[in-house]
Amino acid sequence: MRLFICEKPSQAADIAKHVGARQSGNGCRTGDGVTVTWCIGHLLEQSPPEHYNPELKVWSMDHLPVLPATWHMDVKPKTQSQFQVVSKLLKSASEVVIATDADREGEVIAREVMQLCGYRGPVKRLWLGALDDASIRKALAKMLPGEKTRPLYDSGLGRARADWLAGMNLTMALTKTFGAGGKGGVVHCGRVQTPVLGLVVRRERAIRNFVPKPYFVLKTIWEISGSPVPMSWQTQADKLDKDGHCVDEAYIRSVAQKINGKMGRLVSVERDDKHELAPLLYSLGSLQKEASARYGMGAKAVLDLAQALYEKHKATTYPRSDCEHLPMSMLAEASQVCEAIKQADPKMTSLVAKADLSKPSRAFNDQKITAHHAIIPTTNTAVRLADMSANERLLYDLIRRRYLAQFLGVYKYQETRIQGSCENELFAATGRVPLVQGWKLAYVDLQEAAAAAKAKSKAKSTDDGEDTPKDQALPDVKVGQQMINRKAEVSKTQTQPPKRYTEGTLIAAMESVDREIDDPRLKKVMQNKEKAGIGTDATRGATLDGLFKRGYFDKAGKFIVPTDRGEQLIEVVEQAVPHMVDPVLTALWEDHLSKVEDGSLPLATFESQLGTWLKGQIEKIKQLGASNPKPSALQGERSSAVAKNSTQKPMEASKTTHACPSCGKAMRQRQGASGAFWGCTGYPDCKTTLPDAGGKPGAKTSPAPQGGAKAPVMQSTTPKCTACGKPTLLRQSARGPFYGCSGYPACKNIMPGKP
């Protein structure tokens, strides 16, 4: 009997009809000499630590680290019945076809069951990029030998074991040494989630410690050829600070007065024809970023929607791809894909008609293909938009537009740069005139909607300091032409703190982790490594979702903020296992797993190296715990230096919530330049703040600054740090109040507080 092992029932149903397995059975579908079964995701899970050492039923530092000599797997209780079905079928199988998702995880799902059940027969691999009928038939005609994808299993095992070794051992060790007890006191530590949380916490610290600096902008409008033209003042370099801002108010006002109403002349006019290539096709990561930026969708939500488009609607190809290219062979299917797009939505007919399928974009490149190609629409002409949810339609729309853009040609425009002089001061402007819309035709209506939303938002927003539009249409001009100043206005603004992450920008930060690395050598390593970053396209959304569910992340509008619990976790890990917060570590582990996958590094060697590293980390935690024998060692003066006046233990989750008097959402204690205050978690939609009154929200006052809010800086009444001179913040520990340096963790100085 030939046995197909799928990842889930819906996948099995799609494949079964193509292999003659039309009869329903218990946990399977059967036919003449063929059976199709499924795994419901992972049927197995790693055995717990107490399996290897029964004494670890009660966590103890004396029995760490746990380094299994032989690994064991347990059947998940919820999937016990389906495991029995698959196990029985494997015993009578003469050949197995692995038909799980075409990636490392899919390989592990099938082979771990085959391994536990002792299957030793021949293996083939069905490598599916989409689940529409045409794609399934094509894949069945070109099945791979099992040996070809076996390295994916070794790499997947390595990742699962690394996660278990680091997660279990360090979580147990940190919890026993620094935890507060109870479920809320567990100090979770993982190779991916911890550095990601570290990124968010460091960004929040930067925002909290940011000190705005005022500067001045000269906004000018000139009449040229009868048209108003905003132009930017070309300030002399010696009048700018290191950030390129003019801080001399008297000087800039004297320039405004000098040119007001005066006539100048254009001294330079330059024109160049330029072009922009179509953006590459979507990988999962780039799709998540786009959906976050356009529609505010969360990373996990985008993956779920893309999975539904792939499995349920058969509208798009395999979603868990890290590739943004297509093989040249798929150009032959372009007409079928375009036809499917038209059939799904007749409104796309005119756009499809403009596509020139004989002139593909740079996205078609055999040299850039990884395990999967980019996410594109399928050739399935039975796709029905009416069957999709509103968000599924939005995501499908992005995918189909990006595909059509590959055949609409380059966007061409003329760029004009002008420079004028008035009263010995220079002013400049840049304009663009579209020549050929090209691929931008695919986005005309989306751009119009976005422009309308931006205009509406800008009308409600405060001055952002911009003195000229980045893109404008300039009149036809020439050198020597007159320009008359019609407006010269000085506005005062201030520097802004770094922006908090959205899910989209956080995923981008996870991908481009080299930007977070200061060491030139390591930065170069990460820049040279293909697809370097924290996690993978397939796992990043789940990582963020896990941090939200465990209470380490929260949302303030579309922005991600760390909770008190999240900040406290990073404080603890920074003290005990700083490598786990460093984004380099997890990326280097992925690099090792890639070597396992290509066969250049034995899996046993990787596990041995990891075990040696863990022994050193556990020993360090033991020594740190021994030097601070009380469980609250990091709950007193050290950790309180960044605990924001909280008297709770570091890893205790707050059990009391306080509703915002304006919108009803939860309030969260924050730290400003003058001490603690309470801000609404609905920020920036709700900017309500309340003063702190003994650890609780006090009476309502006017909105105070929080994070990136544009408001006057509150003057600190606390003393300056005696070590570095920076402002201090009043904190609270179990031993009473104290002043901690705002430069923490660079400066760890503390001073006695008020009684």
Secondary structure, DSSP 8 states (H G I E B T S, - for coil): -EEEEESSHHHHHHHHTTTT--EEETTEEEETTEEEEE-SS-SEEE--HHHH-GGGGS--GGG-----SS--EEE-GGGHHHHHHHHHHHHT-SEEEEES-SSHHHHHHHHHHHHHTT--S-EEE---S--SHHHHHHHHHT-EEHHHHHHHHHHHHHHHHHHHHHHHHHHHHHHHHH--SSGGG-----TTHHHHHHHHHHHHHHHHT----EEEEEEEEEEETTEEEEEEE---GGGB-TTS-B--HHHHHHHHHHHTT-EEEEEEEEEEEEEE-----B-HHHHHHHHHHHH---HHHHHHHHHHHHHTS--B--S------B-GGGGGGHHHHHHHHHHH-GGGHHHHHT--TTS--TTB-GGG--SS--B-B-S-TT--GGGS-HHHHHHHHHHHHHHHHTTS--EEEEEEEEEEEETTEEEEEEEEEEEE-GGGGGGHHHHHHHHHHHHHHHHHS------S-SS-------TT-EEEEEEEEEEEEE--------HHHHHHHHHTGGGG---HHHHHHHHHSTT-SSS-TTTHHHHHHHHHHTTSEEEETTEEEE-HHHHHHHHHHHHH-GGGT-HHHHHHHHHHHHHHHHTSS-HHHHHHHHHHHHHHHHHHHHHHHHHS-STTTTTSHHHHTTSTT--S-TT-------B-TTT--BEEEEEETTEEEEEETTTTT---EEEEETTEE-S--S----TT---------S-B-TTT--BEEEEEETTEEEEEETTTTT---EEE---
